[in-house]
Amino acid sequence: MKTGMLWFDNDVKTDLTSKIKQAAAYYQKKYGCRPNVCFVHPSMLKESAPKAQDIEVQSNQMILPNHLWLGIHDNGAANHSPHST
């Protein structure tokens, strides 16, 4: 993923899956397509990465805590780091 939408949510009462679903709904409304990958800071993952509505969740140190970076896989490869190369 080379580009995506950055979403900030620091509500401690809302779980990560709900945050991803809310951000994905906004992404779909704004861009007309559904994201399929979401990068988060490792501290946001309690145990294993959740799967929210067919959105693959991956951790990456480059993402700030309380931020979600959503977008579409590049050529089906989700292991790209969330910054332009």
MODELLER restraints for C-alpha pairs under 7 A, 6 or more apart:
rsr = mdl.restraints
at = mdl.atoms
rsr.add(forms.Gaussian(group=physical.xy_distance, feature=features.Distance(at['CA:1:A'], at['CA:71:A']), mean=6.72, stdev=0.5))
rsr.add(forms.Gaussian(group=physical.xy_distance, feature=features.Distance(at['CA:1:A'], at['CA:72:A']), mean=6.18, stdev=0.5))
rsr.add(forms.Gaussian(group=physical.xy_distance, feature=features.Distance(at['CA:1:A'], at['CA:73:A']), mean=5.16, stdev=0.5))
rsr.add(forms.Gaussian(group=physical.xy_distance, feature=features.Distance(at['CA:1:A'], at['CA:74:A']), mean=4.97, stdev=0.5))
rsr.add(forms.Gaussian(group=physical.xy_distance, feature=features.Distance(at['CA:1:A'], at['CA:80:A']), mean=6.16, stdev=0.5))
rsr.add(forms.Gaussian(group=physical.xy_distance, feature=features.Distance(at['CA:1:A'], at['CA:82:A']), mean=6.39, stdev=0.5))
rsr.add(forms.Gaussian(group=physical.xy_distance, feature=features.Distance(at['CA:2:A'], at['CA:82:A']), mean=6.64, stdev=0.5))
rsr.add(forms.Gaussian(group=physical.xy_distance, feature=features.Distance(at['CA:2:A'], at['CA:83:A']), mean=6.14, stdev=0.5))
rsr.add(forms.Gaussian(group=physical.xy_distance, feature=features.Distance(at['CA:2:A'], at['CA:84:A']), mean=5.18, stdev=0.5))
rsr.add(forms.Gaussian(group=physical.xy_distance, feature=features.Distance(at['CA:3:A'], at['CA:71:A']), mean=6.82, stdev=0.5))
rsr.add(forms.Gaussian(group=physical.xy_distance, feature=features.Distance(at['CA:4:A'], at['CA:69:A']), mean=6.23, stdev=0.5))
rsr.add(forms.Gaussian(group=physical.xy_distance, feature=features.Distance(at['CA:4:A'], at['CA:70:A']), mean=5.35, stdev=0.5))
rsr.add(forms.Gaussian(group=physical.xy_distance, feature=features.Distance(at['CA:4:A'], at['CA:71:A']), mean=4.45, stdev=0.5))
rsr.add(forms.Gaussian(group=physical.xy_distance, feature=features.Distance(at['CA:5:A'], at['CA:69:A']), mean=5.57, stdev=0.5))
rsr.add(forms.Gaussian(group=physical.xy_distance, feature=features.Distance(at['CA:5:A'], at['CA:70:A']), mean=5.26, stdev=0.5))
rsr.add(forms.Gaussian(group=physical.xy_distance, feature=features.Distance(at['CA:5:A'], at['CA:71:A']), mean=6.40, stdev=0.5))
rsr.add(forms.Gaussian(group=physical.xy_distance, feature=features.Distance(at['CA:6:A'], at['CA:67:A']), mean=6.70, stdev=0.5))
rsr.add(forms.Gaussian(group=physical.xy_distance, feature=features.Distance(at['CA:6:A'], at['CA:68:A']), mean=5.71, stdev=0.5))
rsr.add(forms.Gaussian(group=physical.xy_distance, feature=features.Distance(at['CA:6:A'], at['CA:69:A']), mean=4.54, stdev=0.5))
rsr.add(forms.Gaussian(group=physical.xy_distance, feature=features.Distance(at['CA:6:A'], at['CA:70:A']), mean=6.54, stdev=0.5))
rsr.add(forms.Gaussian(group=physical.xy_distance, feature=features.Distance(at['CA:7:A'], at['CA:23:A']), mean=6.56, stdev=0.5))
rsr.add(forms.Gaussian(group=physical.xy_distance, feature=features.Distance(at['CA:7:A'], at['CA:67:A']), mean=5.48, stdev=0.5))
rsr.add(forms.Gaussian(group=physical.xy_distance, feature=features.Distance(at['CA:7:A'], at['CA:68:A']), mean=4.97, stdev=0.5))
rsr.add(forms.Gaussian(group=physical.xy_distance, feature=features.Distance(at['CA:7:A'], at['CA:69:A']), mean=6.27, stdev=0.5))
rsr.add(forms.Gaussian(group=physical.xy_distance, feature=features.Distance(at['CA:8:A'], at['CA:66:A']), mean=5.85, stdev=0.5))
rsr.add(forms.Gaussian(group=physical.xy_distance, feature=features.Distance(at['CA:8:A'], at['CA:67:A']), mean=4.50, stdev=0.5))
rsr.add(forms.Gaussian(group=physical.xy_distance, feature=features.Distance(at['CA:8:A'], at['CA:68:A']), mean=6.41, stdev=0.5))
rsr.add(forms.Gaussian(group=physical.xy_distance, feature=features.Distance(at['CA:9:A'], at['CA:66:A']), mean=5.45, stdev=0.5))
rsr.add(forms.Gaussian(group=physical.xy_distance, feature=features.Distance(at['CA:9:A'], at['CA:67:A']), mean=6.29, stdev=0.5))
rsr.add(forms.Gaussian(group=physical.xy_distance, feature=features.Distance(at['CA:10:A'], at['CA:66:A']), mean=5.17, stdev=0.5))
rsr.add(forms.Gaussian(group=physical.xy_distance, feature=features.Distance(at['CA:17:A'], at['CA:50:A']), mean=6.63, stdev=0.5))
rsr.add(forms.Gaussian(group=physical.xy_distance, feature=features.Distance(at['CA:17:A'], at['CA:52:A']), mean=5.71, stdev=0.5))
rsr.add(forms.Gaussian(group=physical.xy_distance, feature=features.Distance(at['CA:20:A'], at['CA:52:A']), mean=6.73, stdev=0.5))
rsr.add(forms.Gaussian(group=physical.xy_distance, feature=features.Distance(at['CA:21:A'], at['CA:52:A']), mean=6.47, stdev=0.5))
rsr.add(forms.Gaussian(group=physical.xy_distance, feature=features.Distance(at['CA:24:A'], at['CA:34:A']), mean=6.71, stdev=0.5))
rsr.add(forms.Gaussian(group=physical.xy_distance, feature=features.Distance(at['CA:24:A'], at['CA:35:A']), mean=6.31, stdev=0.5))
rsr.add(forms.Gaussian(group=physical.xy_distance, feature=features.Distance(at['CA:27:A'], at['CA:34:A']), mean=6.83, stdev=0.5))
rsr.add(forms.Gaussian(group=physical.xy_distance, feature=features.Distance(at['CA:28:A'], at['CA:34:A']), mean=4.87, stdev=0.5))
rsr.add(forms.Gaussian(group=physical.xy_distance, feature=features.Distance(at['CA:35:A'], at['CA:55:A']), mean=6.74, stdev=0.5))
rsr.add(forms.Gaussian(group=physical.xy_distance, feature=features.Distance(at['CA:35:A'], at['CA:70:A']), mean=6.09, stdev=0.5))
rsr.add(forms.Gaussian(group=physical.xy_distance, feature=features.Distance(at['CA:35:A'], at['CA:71:A']), mean=4.70, stdev=0.5))
rsr.add(forms.Gaussian(group=physical.xy_distance, feature=features.Distance(at['CA:35:A'], at['CA:72:A']), mean=5.13, stdev=0.5))
rsr.add(forms.Gaussian(group=physical.xy_distance, feature=features.Distance(at['CA:36:A'], at['CA:54:A']), mean=6.37, stdev=0.5))
rsr.add(forms.Gaussian(group=physical.xy_distance, feature=features.Distance(at['CA:36:A'], at['CA:55:A']), mean=4.27, stdev=0.5))
rsr.add(forms.Gaussian(group=physical.xy_distance, feature=features.Distance(at['CA:36:A'], at['CA:56:A']), mean=6.04, stdev=0.5))
rsr.add(forms.Gaussian(group=physical.xy_distance, feature=features.Distance(at['CA:36:A'], at['CA:71:A']), mean=6.32, stdev=0.5))
rsr.add(forms.Gaussian(group=physical.xy_distance, feature=features.Distance(at['CA:36:A'], at['CA:72:A']), mean=5.35, stdev=0.5))
rsr.add(forms.Gaussian(group=physical.xy_distance, feature=features.Distance(at['CA:36:A'], at['CA:73:A']), mean=6.67, stdev=0.5))
rsr.add(forms.Gaussian(group=physical.xy_distance, feature=features.Distance(at['CA:37:A'], at['CA:55:A']), mean=5.04, stdev=0.5))
rsr.add(forms.Gaussian(group=physical.xy_distance, feature=features.Distance(at['CA:37:A'], at['CA:56:A']), mean=4.64, stdev=0.5))
rsr.add(forms.Gaussian(group=physical.xy_distance, feature=features.Distance(at['CA:37:A'], at['CA:57:A']), mean=5.95, stdev=0.5))
rsr.add(forms.Gaussian(group=physical.xy_distance, feature=features.Distance(at['CA:37:A'], at['CA:70:A']), mean=5.79, stdev=0.5))
rsr.add(forms.Gaussian(group=physical.xy_distance, feature=features.Distance(at['CA:37:A'], at['CA:71:A']), mean=5.66, stdev=0.5))
rsr.add(forms.Gaussian(group=physical.xy_distance, feature=features.Distance(at['CA:37:A'], at['CA:72:A']), mean=5.95, stdev=0.5))
rsr.add(forms.Gaussian(group=physical.xy_distance, feature=features.Distance(at['CA:37:A'], at['CA:73:A']), mean=6.36, stdev=0.5))
rsr.add(forms.Gaussian(group=physical.xy_distance, feature=features.Distance(at['CA:37:A'], at['CA:78:A']), mean=7.00, stdev=0.5))
rsr.add(forms.Gaussian(group=physical.xy_distance, feature=features.Distance(at['CA:38:A'], at['CA:55:A']), mean=6.63, stdev=0.5))
rsr.add(forms.Gaussian(group=physical.xy_distance, feature=features.Distance(at['CA:38:A'], at['CA:56:A']), mean=6.09, stdev=0.5))
rsr.add(forms.Gaussian(group=physical.xy_distance, feature=features.Distance(at['CA:38:A'], at['CA:57:A']), mean=4.81, stdev=0.5))
rsr.add(forms.Gaussian(group=physical.xy_distance, feature=features.Distance(at['CA:38:A'], at['CA:58:A']), mean=6.24, stdev=0.5))
rsr.add(forms.Gaussian(group=physical.xy_distance, feature=features.Distance(at['CA:38:A'], at['CA:68:A']), mean=6.37, stdev=0.5))
rsr.add(forms.Gaussian(group=physical.xy_distance, feature=features.Distance(at['CA:38:A'], at['CA:69:A']), mean=5.40, stdev=0.5))
rsr.add(forms.Gaussian(group=physical.xy_distance, feature=features.Distance(at['CA:38:A'], at['CA:70:A']), mean=4.41, stdev=0.5))
rsr.add(forms.Gaussian(group=physical.xy_distance, feature=features.Distance(at['CA:38:A'], at['CA:71:A']), mean=6.64, stdev=0.5))
rsr.add(forms.Gaussian(group=physical.xy_distance, feature=features.Distance(at['CA:39:A'], at['CA:57:A']), mean=5.86, stdev=0.5))
rsr.add(forms.Gaussian(group=physical.xy_distance, feature=features.Distance(at['CA:39:A'], at['CA:58:A']), mean=4.88, stdev=0.5))
rsr.add(forms.Gaussian(group=physical.xy_distance, feature=features.Distance(at['CA:39:A'], at['CA:59:A']), mean=5.49, stdev=0.5))
rsr.add(forms.Gaussian(group=physical.xy_distance, feature=features.Distance(at['CA:39:A'], at['CA:60:A']), mean=6.28, stdev=0.5))
rsr.add(forms.Gaussian(group=physical.xy_distance, feature=features.Distance(at['CA:39:A'], at['CA:68:A']), mean=5.87, stdev=0.5))
rsr.add(forms.Gaussian(group=physical.xy_distance, feature=features.Distance(at['CA:39:A'], at['CA:69:A']), mean=5.06, stdev=0.5))
rsr.add(forms.Gaussian(group=physical.xy_distance, feature=features.Distance(at['CA:39:A'], at['CA:70:A']), mean=6.56, stdev=0.5))
rsr.add(forms.Gaussian(group=physical.xy_distance, feature=features.Distance(at['CA:40:A'], at['CA:58:A']), mean=6.30, stdev=0.5))
rsr.add(forms.Gaussian(group=physical.xy_distance, feature=features.Distance(at['CA:40:A'], at['CA:59:A']), mean=4.89, stdev=0.5))
rsr.add(forms.Gaussian(group=physical.xy_distance, feature=features.Distance(at['CA:40:A'], at['CA:60:A']), mean=5.99, stdev=0.5))
rsr.add(forms.Gaussian(group=physical.xy_distance, feature=features.Distance(at['CA:40:A'], at['CA:63:A']), mean=5.77, stdev=0.5))
rsr.add(forms.Gaussian(group=physical.xy_distance, feature=features.Distance(at['CA:40:A'], at['CA:67:A']), mean=6.40, stdev=0.5))
rsr.add(forms.Gaussian(group=physical.xy_distance, feature=features.Distance(at['CA:40:A'], at['CA:68:A']), mean=5.20, stdev=0.5))
rsr.add(forms.Gaussian(group=physical.xy_distance, feature=features.Distance(at['CA:40:A'], at['CA:69:A']), mean=6.65, stdev=0.5))
rsr.add(forms.Gaussian(group=physical.xy_distance, feature=features.Distance(at['CA:41:A'], at['CA:59:A']), mean=5.35, stdev=0.5))
rsr.add(forms.Gaussian(group=physical.xy_distance, feature=features.Distance(at['CA:41:A'], at['CA:60:A']), mean=5.32, stdev=0.5))
rsr.add(forms.Gaussian(group=physical.xy_distance, feature=features.Distance(at['CA:41:A'], at['CA:61:A']), mean=5.47, stdev=0.5))
rsr.add(forms.Gaussian(group=physical.xy_distance, feature=features.Distance(at['CA:41:A'], at['CA:63:A']), mean=5.04, stdev=0.5))
rsr.add(forms.Gaussian(group=physical.xy_distance, feature=features.Distance(at['CA:41:A'], at['CA:64:A']), mean=5.84, stdev=0.5))
rsr.add(forms.Gaussian(group=physical.xy_distance, feature=features.Distance(at['CA:41:A'], at['CA:65:A']), mean=5.29, stdev=0.5))
rsr.add(forms.Gaussian(group=physical.xy_distance, feature=features.Distance(at['CA:42:A'], at['CA:59:A']), mean=4.89, stdev=0.5))
rsr.add(forms.Gaussian(group=physical.xy_distance, feature=features.Distance(at['CA:42:A'], at['CA:60:A']), mean=6.13, stdev=0.5))
rsr.add(forms.Gaussian(group=physical.xy_distance, feature=features.Distance(at['CA:42:A'], at['CA:61:A']), mean=6.43, stdev=0.5))
rsr.add(forms.Gaussian(group=physical.xy_distance, feature=features.Distance(at['CA:43:A'], at['CA:65:A']), mean=6.90, stdev=0.5))
rsr.add(forms.Gaussian(group=physical.xy_distance, feature=features.Distance(at['CA:44:A'], at['CA:65:A']), mean=6.81, stdev=0.5))
rsr.add(forms.Gaussian(group=physical.xy_distance, feature=features.Distance(at['CA:49:A'], at['CA:57:A']), mean=5.68, stdev=0.5))
rsr.add(forms.Gaussian(group=physical.xy_distance, feature=features.Distance(at['CA:49:A'], at['CA:58:A']), mean=6.58, stdev=0.5))
rsr.add(forms.Gaussian(group=physical.xy_distance, feature=features.Distance(at['CA:50:A'], at['CA:57:A']), mean=6.26, stdev=0.5))
rsr.add(forms.Gaussian(group=physical.xy_distance, feature=features.Distance(at['CA:51:A'], at['CA:57:A']), mean=6.23, stdev=0.5))
